[in-house]
Amino acid sequence: MGVTAPFRTTVTVVGMTCGHCTSAVSSELAAIAGVQDVDVTLVSGAVTVASERQLSRAELAAAVAEAGYGLAD
């Protein structure tokens, strides 16, 4: 990620199986106000979000749910 943002949050998304999945998750997370960059790793399910403000787990979970996936516990 080439963006320097004051906040970075990493979560694990479950259920992704292909590039379309990662694109859907990335698009939904990128639509959150203040998000500057999203890095999704398909194999591990790790998603790192760089943002201008602290993002809550609930906010991230809602965006991921809009894409049709969930967060690991």
Residue pairs with C-beta under 8 A, 6 or more apart in sequence:
1 37
1 39
1 48
1 50
2 37
3 36
3 37
3 50
4 50
5 36
5 37
5 50
5 51
5 52
6 51
6 52
6 53
7 50
7 51
7 52
7 53
7 54
7 55
8 48
8 49
8 50
8 51
9 48
9 49
9 51
9 54
9 55
9 60
10 46
10 47
10 48
10 49
11 46
11 47
11 49
11 57
11 60
11 64
11 71
11 72
12 44
12 45
12 46
12 47
12 71
12 72
13 25
13 40
13 45
13 47
13 64
13 69
13 70
13 71
13 72
14 45
14 69
14 70
14 71
14 72
15 21
15 68
15 69
15 70
16 22
16 25
16 40
16 42
16 45
16 69
17 42
18 42
19 42
21 42
21 67
21 69
22 40
22 42
24 67
24 68
24 69
25 38
25 40
25 47
25 64
25 67
25 69
26 38
26 40
26 47
27 67
28 63
28 64
28 66
28 67
29 35
29 38
29 47
29 49
29 60
29 63
29 64
30 38
31 63
32 49
32 51
32 55
32 59
32 60
32 63
34 51
34 52
34 53
34 55
35 49
35 50
35 51
35 52
35 55
36 50
36 51
36 52
37 49
37 50
38 47
38 48
38 49
38 50
39 47
39 48
39 49
39 50
40 46
40 47
41 47
45 72
47 64
49 55
49 60
57 71
60 71
61 70
61 71
64 70
64 71
